[in-house]
Amino acid sequence: MRYSVTLLCTALASPAMAEVPGVMTGTPVVHSLVSKVMGDLGTPDVLLDRGGDPHAFQLRPTQARALASADLVFWIGPELTPWMARAIDGTEAQGRVVTLLEAEGLFLKDYAEGHSHAHDHGHDHGHSHDDDHDHGHDHGHSHDDDHDHGHDHEHSHDDDHGHDHGHSHDDDHDHGHDHGHSHDDDHGHDHGHSHDDDHDHGHDHGHSHDDDHDHGHDHGHSHDHGHDHSHDGTDPHAWLYPDNARAWLDLIAAELSELDPANAATYAANAAAGRAAIDAAEARTREILAPVGDAPIMVFHDAYGYFAEAFGVTIAGTITLGDAAAPGAARLTEMQRILAEDGVVCVFPEVNHAPVYAEMLVEGTEVRLGGLLDPAGVAMEPGAALYPDLLTGLAQTIADCVTES
């Protein structure tokens, strides 16, 4: 089940809107790119709270209502934020849902722990975009999900890389719906959700999803995202490859222009300015990283493959896998071996995760403990400048440790 572009309300098919679209984004990086394209015309909302975990989050009722009423929703995709997939399924969304991982012209790669080869899922890596605004998506969505909002799911999840979703929220309207999703996503992941929600309100959303990545975009909203630790599917941290972010700016401008043609020229100009800002940030990132050379480093989780690909950083290993779940004893033993054999210079902890594992690995060694990395920008000030600052900030944190004398 793909979400690439979802038109759920036929009224939105009209050629123009009376005002600038209301836009919802999933994560800080997406919010940053959309903010740049919208400029002074409007301000998008973002679902993930500052400091939240992109892999595991639960919406408050007010956020679910905002998601449902948005004219446009931009998100990375279920590979990164399965909680958002459930929310899209569970709300009576009013607008178009744009899945950025399915944009044309992207460079996509697999998790380093699985397949090491790059692959494009049928995307053109030459970054050539023919934006006739339909992007080949079928907008005929049908929603039967009765205000489910996917809240307070005591999920026993093997989904999204096995994250624990036991979040404590001030949400006394949990709508606790039993979603019993049977998800079959060609990533080889098993979602088997078991929901025991004592506030189930009697809603059983037994979605059966067969997602084979054909990008044919079947929008019946039956999603099977199954990510169960195999880590051999597409790495969703694709924003850390600047060419992808530049392609997304164009897609965002095209989608906004389709709903708001009166401001199409402004969206296009803002996207061009955004590309120029990324160009400058990319150049500055390369400059900062030049002294790092090929010095091996270790990072907390498998989120930096695109950054390493784009900027030539040598990542010898990751303390945990792509979901940032706590590592086991065998994993830590393997990382200790890599530290010793590969000449790792620095180990970097990460925001939202206690540094205890990184500290444990470097204890008694000459390996240095680096600063906190923030690959998703969750601790940064939100806004249009976040994405360029994210690139240079990662580079500076790495360089500060590696070049320390």
Secondary structure, 3 states (H helix, E strand, C coil): CCCCEECCCHHHHCCCCCCCCCEEECCHHHHHHHHHHHHHHCCCEECCCCCCECCECCCCHHHHHHHHHCCEEEECCCCCCHHHHHHHHHCCCCCEEEEHHHCCCCCEEECCCCCCCEECCCCCCCCCCCCCCCCCCCCCCCCCCCCCCCCCCCEECCCCCCCCCCCCCCCCCCCCCECCCEEEECCCEECCCEECCCCCCCCECCCEEEECCCCCCCCCCCCCCCCCCCCCCECCCHHHCHHHHHHHHHHHHHHHHHHCHHHHHHHHHHHHHHHHHHHHHHHHHHHHHHHHCCCEEEECCCCCHHHHHHHCCEEEEECCCCCCCCCCHHHHHHHHHHHHHHCCCEECCECCCCCHHHHHHHCCCCCEECCCECCCCCCCCCCCCHHHHHHHHHHHHHHHHHCCC
